[in-house]
Amino acid sequence: MPLESCMILLDNSEFMRNGDYVPTRIEAQQDAANLLVGAKTQSHPESTVGLSAGTELLVSPTEDVGKLLNAVHDLQISRTGGGFGPSPSSSSTSMTADNKTKAKSISDIAAAIQVASLALKHRKNKNGSQRIVLFVGSPLEGVDNRTLAKAGRQLKKNNVSIDVVAMGELEVNEDKLKELVDAANGRAAAAAEGEGAERSCHLVTIPAGVLPSDVLASSPIVHGGSGGSAFAASAAAGSAGDFGSPGGGAHVDFGGVDPNMDPELAMALRFSMEEERARQERMAAAQASETTSSGGGDGDAVEESKDAEMQEAISSAASPTAMDLGLSEEEALLQQALAMSMNENEPTAAQESGDGTENDGKPAAAAATAAASMETEEDDDDEAAAMQLALQISLQQAEEEEGAKKEEKQQFQDPHFVNQLLGSLPGVNPDDPAIQNALQNINKDVGDGDKKKDDNKKEEDEKE
């Protein structure tokens, strides 16, 4: 929908206490107002909605949905004779009181429409169209057709559209409200009404016992288009259960909606019904093809299973099992393990073992165990030889280290070697008495150590 600024005029007179709408007129009006607030604000990101009750402006045109819903929820019935009609407590016995009531009714509805048009005129966003949605639940006894026609022509002059929702008091208000809507549409639109021309202003009458929100949901006030009070008639028929009657099946191709009243909705319903019918036909065809393919597939599966059974029987007959050779499960496993561990470079041994197993099972198993024991003994002998070789190598290394140490000791015990070594050092005199005494003491200690070692060896030999 295009950008639009809308003012919703609510009726809060004493007549809204009536219970001909569930649960009351004012609560049903609040429900319908909530529907309009959501529809108008969601139709375009920049659309604005305002609220007024009679001549009192509640909320200026705004995009704040929460503020609007709170204002609708807080709406109370006015106790000062508000609304668009006379107060129920007004007395009609006096002529002066009757004249005052008529003047007040005329001023109330005319002033309410003027306040709403001024609120739209001073809106923030000047772009987009202007619209007023008027809820009327009070009898317009003191209002004449000429006054409403003048108000409608004024709205037409200011490019303001008006939609009227009539709730109750239809016998008194329907003709007058129709005059207001025709004047707002213009003479050309009113004259071309029978030709199906599109109208910018609409009148929706809601019969007693029907929720106004249900009627407005499919009306031009919410989604645009042409139409009028025929929506109320269809809603009333639906609530009364006329769809179950033989005559309730009219316009079945359009979802039960008269295409003359709402061509756009009728075409949308027709397209959706055709798409659903095509989808169901595709599903039925797919199921039929699956059943036929599953039947052929079962025959193929049976043939394949028979072929597999024949192949298994042939293979089982061709290859002898362990039971046919007279071997137990343990012997067969042992045979497989030995065959896998045999060396590939000894084909003769493998052939002999295979021949033995074919001729007689038990001797072949005994020969296999003997061969395995021989292999383990050979492995043990190899390990012992390796250990002995490692010990010999370690002993030789120890003897070589001891011999190298002895040679070093013997070199230092040689006086000639020591004198040469000391003489090669700079600043050392080998003939120094202190050095000679130290060398003599070292030789004595070494000699005493050798004697002790020899004595210890002799004692050990004697003990042995």
C-alpha positions as CSV (number, residue, x, y, z in Angstrom):
1,M,0.0,0.0,0.0
2,P,1.2,3.6,-0.6
3,L,2.3,6.0,2.0
4,E,-0.6,7.3,4.0
5,S,-1.5,9.4,7.1
6,C,-4.6,8.2,8.9
7,M,-6.7,9.6,11.7
8,I,-9.1,7.2,13.6
9,L,-12.1,8.8,15.2
10,L,-13.6,6.7,18.0
11,D,-17.1,7.1,19.5
12,N,-17.1,7.2,23.3
13,S,-20.7,8.2,23.9
14,E,-23.1,6.5,26.4
15,F,-24.6,4.5,23.6
16,M,-21.3,2.5,23.4
17,R,-22.3,0.6,26.6
18,N,-24.8,-1.5,24.7
19,G,-24.2,-5.2,24.5
20,D,-25.4,-5.9,21.0
21,Y,-21.8,-6.5,20.0
22,V,-19.6,-8.9,21.9
23,P,-18.8,-8.0,24.6
24,T,-19.9,-4.4,24.3
25,R,-19.8,-1.8,21.6
26,I,-16.8,0.1,23.0
27,E,-14.7,-3.0,23.5
28,A,-15.5,-4.3,20.0
29,Q,-14.6,-0.8,18.7
30,Q,-11.2,-1.0,20.6
31,D,-10.5,-4.4,19.0
32,A,-11.2,-3.0,15.5
33,A,-9.1,0.1,16.2
34,N,-6.2,-2.2,17.2
35,L,-6.5,-4.0,13.9
36,L,-6.5,-0.8,12.0
37,V,-3.4,0.6,13.9
38,G,-1.4,-2.6,13.0
39,A,-2.6,-2.7,9.4
40,K,-1.9,1.0,8.7
41,T,1.5,1.1,10.3
42,Q,2.7,-2.1,8.7
43,S,1.5,-1.2,5.2
44,H,4.3,1.3,4.7
45,P,7.4,2.1,6.8
46,E,6.6,5.8,6.9
47,S,2.9,5.6,7.4
48,T,1.5,7.4,10.5
49,V,-1.7,7.0,12.5
50,G,-3.5,9.3,14.9
51,L,-6.3,8.9,17.4
52,S,-9.2,11.1,18.6
53,A,-12.3,10.5,20.6
54,G,-15.1,12.9,19.5
55,T,-13.6,16.3,19.5
56,E,-10.7,15.4,21.8
57,L,-7.4,14.7,20.1
58,L,-5.7,11.7,21.9
59,V,-2.6,11.1,19.7
60,S,-1.3,13.1,16.8
61,P,-0.2,11.2,13.7
62,T,2.8,9.1,14.7
63,E,4.7,5.9,13.9
64,D,4.8,4.8,17.6
65,V,2.5,1.7,17.7
66,G,2.9,1.3,21.5
67,K,1.6,4.8,22.1
68,L,-1.4,4.3,19.9
69,L,-2.3,1.0,21.5
70,N,-2.1,2.5,24.9
71,A,-4.4,5.3,23.9
72,V,-6.9,2.8,22.5
73,H,-6.8,0.7,25.7
74,D,-7.3,3.8,28.0
75,L,-10.4,4.9,26.1
76,Q,-13.2,5.5,28.5
77,I,-16.9,6.4,28.0
78,S,-17.5,10.1,28.3
79,R,-19.9,11.2,31.0
80,T,-20.3,14.7,29.7
81,G,-22.5,13.9,26.7
82,G,-19.6,13.2,24.3
83,G,-19.8,11.3,21.1
84,F,-21.7,12.1,17.9
85,G,-25.3,11.8,19.0
86,P,-27.5,13.0,21.8
87,S,-27.1,11.8,25.4
88,P,-29.6,9.1,26.4
89,S,-30.5,11.1,29.5
90,S,-31.5,14.2,27.4
91,S,-35.2,15.1,27.7
92,S,-37.3,15.5,24.6
93,T,-40.4,16.9,26.3
94,S,-39.2,20.5,26.2
95,M,-38.8,22.2,22.8
96,T,-35.8,24.2,23.9
97,A,-34.0,21.1,25.2
98,D,-34.7,19.3,21.9
99,N,-33.2,22.1,19.9
100,K,-30.1,22.2,22.1
101,T,-29.6,18.5,21.6
102,K,-29.8,18.8,17.8
103,A,-27.4,21.7,17.8
104,K,-25.0,19.7,20.0
105,S,-25.1,16.6,17.8
106,I,-24.4,18.7,14.6
107,S,-21.6,20.5,16.2
108,D,-20.1,17.3,17.6
109,I,-19.8,15.3,14.4
110,A,-18.8,18.3,12.3
111,A,-16.3,19.4,14.9
112,A,-14.8,15.9,15.2
113,I,-14.2,15.6,11.4
114,Q,-12.7,19.1,11.4
115,V,-10.3,18.3,14.3
116,A,-9.2,15.2,12.5
117,S,-8.6,17.1,9.2
118,L,-6.6,19.8,11.0
119,A,-4.4,17.0,12.7
120,L,-3.7,15.6,9.3
121,K,-2.9,19.0,7.9
122,H,-0.3,19.7,10.6
123,R,1.4,16.2,10.3
124,K,5.2,16.0,10.2
125,N,5.5,14.1,6.9
126,K,3.6,16.0,4.3
127,N,4.0,13.3,1.7
128,G,1.4,10.6,1.0
129,S,-2.4,10.6,1.1
130,Q,-4.7,11.6,4.0
131,R,-7.5,9.4,5.4
132,I,-10.0,9.5,8.2
133,V,-11.6,6.3,9.6
134,L,-14.8,7.3,11.5
135,F,-16.5,4.9,14.0
136,V,-20.2,5.7,14.6
137,G,-22.2,4.0,17.3
138,S,-24.6,6.7,18.3
139,P,-27.8,7.7,16.6
140,L,-27.5,10.8,14.5
141,E,-31.0,12.0,15.1
142,G,-30.2,15.7,15.2
143,V,-28.0,15.6,12.1
144,D,-29.4,16.3,8.6
145,N,-28.1,15.1,5.3
146,R,-27.2,18.6,4.2
147,T,-24.7,19.0,7.0
148,L,-23.0,15.7,6.4
149,A,-22.8,16.4,2.6
150,K,-21.2,19.7,3.3
151,A,-18.6,18.0,5.5
152,G,-17.9,15.4,2.8
153,R,-17.4,18.1,0.1
154,Q,-15.0,19.9,2.4
155,L,-13.0,16.7,2.8
156,K,-13.0,16.2,-1.0
157,K,-11.7,19.8,-1.4
158,N,-8.8,19.2,1.0
159,N,-7.9,15.8,-0.6
160,V,-8.9,13.9,2.5
161,S,-10.6,10.5,2.1
162,I,-13.0,9.1,4.7
163,D,-14.1,5.6,5.7
164,V,-17.1,5.1,7.9
165,V,-17.7,2.1,10.1
166,A,-21.4,2.0,11.3
167,M,-21.9,0.0,14.5
168,G,-25.5,-0.2,15.6
169,E,-28.4,2.3,15.1
170,L,-28.2,1.3,11.4
171,E,-31.8,2.3,10.6
172,V,-31.2,5.9,11.6
173,N,-27.5,6.3,10.5
174,E,-27.1,4.3,7.3
175,D,-28.6,6.7,4.9
176,K,-27.0,9.7,6.5
177,L,-23.5,8.1,6.5
178,K,-23.9,7.1,2.9
179,E,-24.6,10.7,2.0
180,L,-21.4,11.7,3.7
181,V,-19.4,9.0,1.9
182,D,-20.9,9.9,-1.5
183,A,-20.1,13.6,-1.0
184,A,-16.5,12.7,-0.1
185,N,-16.2,10.6,-3.2
186,G,-17.6,13.2,-5.5
187,R,-20.5,13.3,-7.9
188,A,-18.6,11.5,-10.7
189,A,-17.7,8.5,-8.4
190,A,-21.3,8.4,-7.0
191,A,-22.8,8.4,-10.5
192,A,-20.4,5.7,-11.7
193,E,-21.0,3.4,-8.7
194,G,-23.0,1.0,-10.8
195,E,-20.3,0.7,-13.4
196,G,-17.8,-0.6,-10.9
197,A,-15.6,2.5,-10.7
198,E,-13.0,2.5,-7.9
199,R,-13.9,4.7,-4.9
200,S,-11.5,6.2,-2.4
201,C,-14.1,6.5,0.4
202,H,-16.1,3.5,1.8
203,L,-19.0,2.7,4.1
204,V,-18.9,-0.5,6.1
205,T,-22.0,-1.4,8.1
206,I,-21.6,-4.1,10.8
207,P,-24.7,-6.1,11.8
208,A,-25.3,-7.0,15.4
209,G,-23.6,-10.1,16.7
210,V,-20.6,-9.9,14.3
211,L,-17.1,-8.9,15.4
212,P,-16.1,-5.6,13.7
213,S,-12.5,-6.7,13.4
214,D,-13.6,-9.8,11.3
215,V,-15.5,-7.6,8.9
216,L,-12.8,-5.0,8.6
217,A,-10.1,-7.6,8.0
218,S,-11.6,-8.3,4.5
219,S,-12.9,-4.8,3.8
220,P,-11.4,-2.1,1.6
221,I,-10.6,-0.1,4.7
222,V,-7.7,-2.5,5.5
223,H,-6.5,-3.6,2.1
224,G,-8.0,-1.0,-0.2
225,G,-10.2,-1.6,-3.3
226,S,-13.8,-1.1,-3.9
227,G,-16.8,-2.3,-2.1
228,G,-19.2,-1.4,0.6
229,S,-21.7,-2.8,3.0
230,A,-21.7,-6.2,1.2
231,F,-18.8,-7.3,3.4
232,A,-21.1,-7.0,6.4
233,A,-23.7,-9.2,4.7
234,S,-21.2,-11.9,3.9
235,A,-19.9,-11.8,7.5
236,A,-23.4,-12.1,8.9
237,A,-24.1,-15.0,6.6
238,G,-21.0,-16.8,7.7
239,S,-21.8,-16.2,11.4
240,A,-25.3,-17.5,10.9
241,G,-24.0,-20.7,9.3
242,D,-25.3,-20.1,5.8
243,F,-22.2,-21.8,4.3
244,G,-23.7,-25.1,5.3
245,S,-26.9,-24.5,3.4
246,P,-27.3,-25.5,-0.3
247,G,-27.1,-21.9,-1.3
248,G,-23.9,-21.2,0.6
249,G,-21.7,-22.7,-2.1
250,A,-21.9,-19.7,-4.4
251,H,-18.6,-18.4,-5.8
252,V,-16.7,-21.6,-4.9
253,D,-14.0,-20.9,-7.5
254,F,-13.2,-17.6,-5.7
255,G,-13.2,-19.0,-2.2
256,G,-16.8,-17.9,-1.4
257,V,-16.1,-14.2,-2.1
258,D,-18.2,-12.3,-4.7
259,P,-15.7,-11.1,-7.4
260,N,-18.0,-8.1,-8.1
261,M,-17.6,-6.9,-4.5
262,D,-13.8,-7.5,-4.1
263,P,-12.1,-8.6,-7.4
264,E,-8.6,-8.4,-6.0
265,L,-9.4,-10.7,-3.0
266,A,-11.4,-13.1,-5.3
267,M,-8.6,-13.4,-7.8
268,A,-6.0,-14.0,-5.0
269,L,-8.1,-16.8,-3.5
270,R,-8.7,-18.3,-6.9
271,F,-4.9,-18.4,-7.7
272,S,-4.2,-20.0,-4.3
273,M,-6.9,-22.6,-4.8
274,E,-5.5,-23.5,-8.2
275,E,-1.9,-23.8,-6.9
276,E,-3.1,-26.1,-4.1
277,R,-5.1,-28.2,-6.6
278,A,-2.0,-28.5,-8.8
279,R,0.2,-29.4,-5.8
280,Q,-2.2,-32.2,-4.8
281,E,-2.2,-33.6,-8.3
282,R,1.6,-33.7,-8.4
283,M,1.7,-35.5,-5.1
284,A,-0.9,-38.1,-6.3
285,A,1.2,-38.7,-9.5
286,A,4.4,-39.1,-7.5
287,Q,2.8,-41.6,-5.1
288,A,1.4,-43.6,-8.1
289,S,4.9,-43.7,-9.7
290,E,6.5,-44.8,-6.4
291,T,4.0,-47.7,-6.1
292,T,4.7,-48.9,-9.6
293,S,8.5,-48.7,-9.2
294,S,8.4,-50.4,-5.9
295,G,6.5,-53.4,-7.4
296,G,9.1,-53.8,-10.2
297,G,11.9,-53.4,-7.7
298,D,10.7,-56.2,-5.5
299,G,10.9,-58.7,-8.4
300,D,14.5,-57.6,-9.2
301,A,15.4,-57.9,-5.5
302,V,14.1,-61.5,-5.4
303,E,16.1,-62.5,-8.5
304,E,19.2,-60.9,-7.1
305,S,18.8,-62.8,-3.8
306,K,18.4,-66.1,-5.7
307,D,21.6,-65.4,-7.7
308,A,23.5,-64.6,-4.5
309,E,22.4,-67.9,-2.9
310,M,23.5,-69.9,-5.9
311,Q,26.9,-68.3,-5.9
312,E,27.3,-69.0,-2.2
313,A,26.4,-72.6,-2.7
314,I,28.9,-73.0,-5.6
315,S,31.7,-71.4,-3.6
316,S,31.0,-73.5,-0.5
317,A,31.1,-76.7,-2.6
318,A,34.3,-75.7,-4.3
319,S,36.4,-74.8,-1.2
320,P,36.8,-77.4,1.6
321,T,36.2,-76.1,5.2
322,A,38.1,-77.0,8.3
323,M,35.4,-79.5,9.3
324,D,35.9,-81.3,6.0
325,L,39.6,-81.8,6.7
326,G,39.0,-83.2,10.2
327,L,40.5,-80.2,12.0
328,S,39.2,-78.5,15.1
329,E,38.8,-74.7,15.4
330,E,42.0,-74.3,17.4
331,E,44.0,-76.4,15.1
332,A,42.7,-74.5,12.1
333,L,43.6,-71.1,13.7
334,L,47.1,-72.4,14.6
335,Q,47.6,-73.6,11.0
336,Q,46.6,-70.2,9.7
337,A,49.0,-68.4,12.1
338,L,51.9,-70.7,11.1
339,A,51.2,-70.2,7.4
340,M,51.3,-66.4,7.8
341,S,54.5,-66.6,9.8
342,M,56.4,-68.8,7.4
343,N,59.1,-67.2,5.4
344,E,58.4,-66.7,1.7
345,N,61.9,-67.7,0.8
346,E,61.2,-71.4,1.9
347,P,58.5,-72.6,-0.4
348,T,59.4,-76.3,0.1
349,A,58.7,-76.2,3.8
350,A,55.4,-74.5,3.2
351,Q,54.5,-77.1,0.5
352,E,55.4,-80.0,2.8
353,S,53.3,-78.6,5.6
354,G,50.4,-78.2,3.2
355,D,50.8,-81.7,2.0
356,G,50.8,-83.0,5.5
357,T,47.6,-81.2,6.3
358,E,45.9,-82.5,3.3
359,N,46.9,-86.1,4.0
360,D,46.4,-86.2,7.7
361,G,45.4,-83.4,10.0
362,K,46.9,-84.4,13.3
363,P,50.5,-85.3,12.2
364,A,50.7,-82.0,10.3
365,A,49.7,-80.1,13.5
366,A,52.4,-82.0,15.4
367,A,55.0,-81.2,12.8
368,A,54.0,-77.6,12.9
369,T,54.4,-77.4,16.6
370,A,57.8,-79.0,16.4
371,A,59.0,-76.6,13.8
372,A,57.7,-73.7,15.9
373,S,59.7,-75.1,19.0
374,M,62.8,-75.4,16.9
375,E,62.5,-71.8,15.8
376,T,62.1,-70.6,19.3
377,E,65.3,-72.6,20.4
378,E,67.3,-71.1,17.6
379,D,66.2,-67.7,18.6
380,D,67.3,-68.4,22.2
381,D,70.7,-69.6,21.1
382,D,71.2,-66.5,19.0
383,E,70.3,-64.3,21.9
384,A,72.8,-66.1,24.2
385,A,75.6,-65.8,21.7
386,A,74.9,-62.1,21.3
387,M,75.0,-61.6,25.1
388,Q,78.4,-63.5,25.3
389,L,79.8,-61.4,22.5
390,A,78.7,-58.2,24.3
391,L,80.3,-59.3,27.6
392,Q,83.6,-60.1,25.8
393,I,83.7,-56.7,24.2
394,S,83.1,-54.9,27.5
395,L,85.9,-56.9,29.2
396,Q,88.3,-56.1,26.4
397,Q,87.5,-52.4,26.8
398,A,88.0,-52.5,30.5
399,E,91.4,-54.3,30.1
400,E,92.5,-51.8,27.5
401,E,91.6,-48.9,29.9
402,E,93.5,-50.5,32.8
403,G,96.6,-51.0,30.6
404,A,96.5,-47.4,29.4
405,K,96.4,-46.3,33.1
406,K,99.3,-48.6,34.0
407,E,101.4,-47.2,31.1
408,E,100.7,-43.6,32.3
409,K,101.8,-44.6,35.8
410,Q,104.9,-46.3,34.6
411,Q,105.8,-43.2,32.6
412,F,105.6,-41.0,35.6
413,Q,107.6,-43.4,37.6
414,D,110.4,-43.2,35.1
415,P,112.9,-40.5,36.4
416,H,114.3,-39.8,33.0
417,F,110.8,-39.1,31.6
418,V,109.9,-36.9,34.5
419,N,113.1,-34.9,34.2
420,Q,112.5,-34.3,30.4
421,L,108.9,-33.2,31.2
422,L,110.0,-30.8,33.9
423,G,112.8,-29.5,31.7
424,S,110.4,-28.7,28.9
425,L,108.3,-26.5,31.1
426,P,109.4,-22.8,31.2
427,G,110.8,-21.5,34.5
428,V,111.2,-25.0,36.1
429,N,114.5,-26.3,37.3
430,P,114.6,-30.1,37.5
431,D,117.6,-30.1,39.8
432,D,115.7,-28.2,42.5
433,P,116.0,-30.1,45.8
434,A,112.3,-29.7,46.6
435,I,111.4,-31.2,43.3
436,Q,113.8,-34.1,43.8
437,N,112.4,-34.8,47.3
438,A,108.8,-34.8,45.9
439,L,109.7,-37.3,43.2
440,Q,111.4,-39.6,45.6
441,N,108.3,-39.6,47.9
442,I,106.0,-40.4,45.0
443,N,108.2,-43.3,44.0
444,K,108.2,-44.6,47.5
445,D,104.4,-44.4,47.7
446,V,104.0,-46.2,44.4
447,G,106.4,-49.0,45.5
448,D,104.5,-49.4,48.8
449,G,101.2,-49.7,46.9
450,D,102.5,-52.3,44.6
451,K,103.8,-54.4,47.5
452,K,100.4,-54.2,49.2
453,K,98.7,-55.4,46.0
454,D,101.1,-58.3,45.7
455,D,100.5,-59.3,49.3
456,N,96.8,-59.2,48.9
457,K,97.0,-61.4,45.8
458,K,99.1,-63.9,47.6
459,E,96.7,-64.1,50.5
460,E,93.8,-64.6,48.1
461,D,95.6,-67.4,46.3
462,E,96.4,-69.1,49.6
463,K,92.8,-69.0,50.7
464,E,91.7,-70.5,47.5
